[in-house]
Amino acid sequence: MHSSLPLPVILASLLAIAGVGGCSQKTSDRDLQPVTPAEAVSLASKSGGGLFTSNAGAAWVDPRSPARFETAHIPSAINIYFGSGDFENDAMVALRDRSPVIVYGTDYQDILADAASKRLIELGVKNVYTLRGGLLQWAKDGNEVDGTDPDSATD
């Protein structure tokens, strides 16, 4: 059977189909690398430059709102608010040459931390990990918390 469609129409159709399914990188929960607070500290300590210093190789990323960040956060964490329209640009500037990148939210399976981690992976950031249990587990394990009300992380 012979097709009566002209070659340019067939090619245009194939290109349109390829464009719909092809070029965007999608992430899922399977792409996430969850780590415990102890595993995160171990990863960060191997990065050099000091664990919680401004020249550390590792980056602790808090995607929560600036108000939540101010209340309690991991020492030297970077607040890159996922709800802002500038998350991608801010992340690319703040995380340039940083590895590993450890993203944390408030608690276990934090949707915001998972979403921020996935977006960083989509942006091509390497060695992205998500802190299992978030800030609450971090504090529960006896790690230091900074902010105006660090005790709020133990609730």
C-alpha positions in Angstrom: 0.0 0.0 0.0 1.4 3.4 -1.0 1.0 6.5 1.1 -0.5 9.6 -0.6 1.0 12.0 1.9 3.8 14.2 0.6 7.3 13.6 2.1 7.4 17.1 3.8 4.2 16.3 5.7 5.5 13.0 6.9 8.8 14.5 8.0 7.0 17.3 9.8 4.7 14.8 11.6 7.7 12.7 12.7 9.5 15.8 14.0 6.4 16.9 15.9 6.1 13.5 17.5 9.8 13.4 18.5 9.5 16.9 20.0 6.6 15.9 22.2 8.3 12.9 23.8 11.9 13.6 23.3 14.1 16.3 24.8 13.0 17.1 28.3 14.6 15.4 31.3 12.1 14.0 33.7 12.9 12.8 37.2 11.0 10.6 39.6 11.4 9.4 43.1 13.7 6.7 41.8 16.3 9.4 40.9 16.5 10.6 44.5 19.3 9.5 46.7 18.1 9.6 50.3 20.7 9.7 53.1 20.5 9.7 56.8 22.0 12.6 58.8 25.1 10.4 59.6 25.6 9.5 55.9 25.2 13.1 54.9 27.8 14.3 57.4 30.2 11.6 56.1 29.6 12.7 52.5 30.1 16.3 53.4 33.2 15.7 55.4 34.9 14.0 52.4 34.3 17.2 50.2 37.0 19.2 51.9 37.1 22.8 53.1 35.5 22.1 56.5 32.1 20.6 57.2 30.1 23.7 58.0 32.2 26.6 56.7 31.7 29.1 53.9 34.5 27.4 51.9 33.1 23.9 52.4 32.9 21.8 49.2 29.5 20.4 50.3 26.3 22.5 50.2 23.4 22.1 52.5 20.3 23.4 50.8 17.2 24.4 52.6 14.3 25.0 50.1 11.8 26.1 52.7 10.6 29.7 53.0 13.0 32.3 54.3 10.8 32.6 57.4 11.0 28.9 58.2 14.8 29.0 57.4 15.3 31.9 59.8 13.6 30.0 62.6 15.8 26.9 62.3 18.3 25.5 59.9 21.5 23.4 59.6 24.6 25.5 60.2 25.9 27.2 57.0 22.9 26.0 55.0 22.0 27.9 51.9 18.3 29.0 51.8 17.2 28.7 48.1 13.5 29.0 48.4 11.8 26.6 46.1 8.6 28.7 46.0 10.4 31.7 44.5 10.5 32.2 40.8 14.3 32.4 41.0 15.0 29.0 42.4 16.8 27.7 39.2 19.0 30.8 38.8 19.7 31.1 42.5 20.6 27.4 42.7 23.0 27.5 39.7 24.9 30.5 41.2 25.0 29.2 44.8 25.9 25.6 43.9 28.5 26.3 41.3 31.5 24.0 42.1 29.8 22.6 45.2 29.5 18.8 45.8 27.8 17.0 47.3 24.6 18.9 47.5 22.4 17.8 50.4 18.8 19.0 50.3 16.6 18.9 53.4 13.1 19.9 54.4 11.3 19.7 57.6 10.7 16.0 58.2 10.5 12.5 56.7 9.6 12.4 53.0 9.3 16.1 52.8 7.6 17.0 49.4 9.4 20.3 49.1 12.8 18.7 49.6 12.0 16.0 47.2 10.8 18.4 44.6 13.8 20.7 45.0 16.2 17.7 44.7 14.5 16.6 41.5 14.7 20.0 40.0 18.4 20.3 40.8 19.0 16.9 39.2 17.1 18.2 36.1 19.3 21.3 36.0 22.3 19.0 35.8 23.6 19.5 39.4 25.7 16.5 40.3 25.8 14.5 43.5 22.4 15.6 44.9 21.2 13.9 48.0 18.0 14.3 50.1 18.3 14.2 53.8 16.0 11.4 55.1 14.0 12.8 58.0 14.8 16.4 57.3 15.7 18.9 59.9 13.6 17.1 62.6 15.7 14.0 62.2 18.9 16.0 62.0 18.1 17.6 65.4 16.8 14.3 66.9 20.2 12.7 66.1 21.8 15.4 68.2 23.2 17.6 65.4 23.5 21.4 65.8 20.7 23.6 64.6 21.0 27.4 64.0 18.3 30.1 63.8 16.1 32.3 66.0 14.3 29.2 67.5 16.5 26.2 66.9 14.5 24.2 69.5 11.6 24.3 67.1 13.5 21.6 65.1 13.0 19.1 67.9 9.2 19.1 67.9 
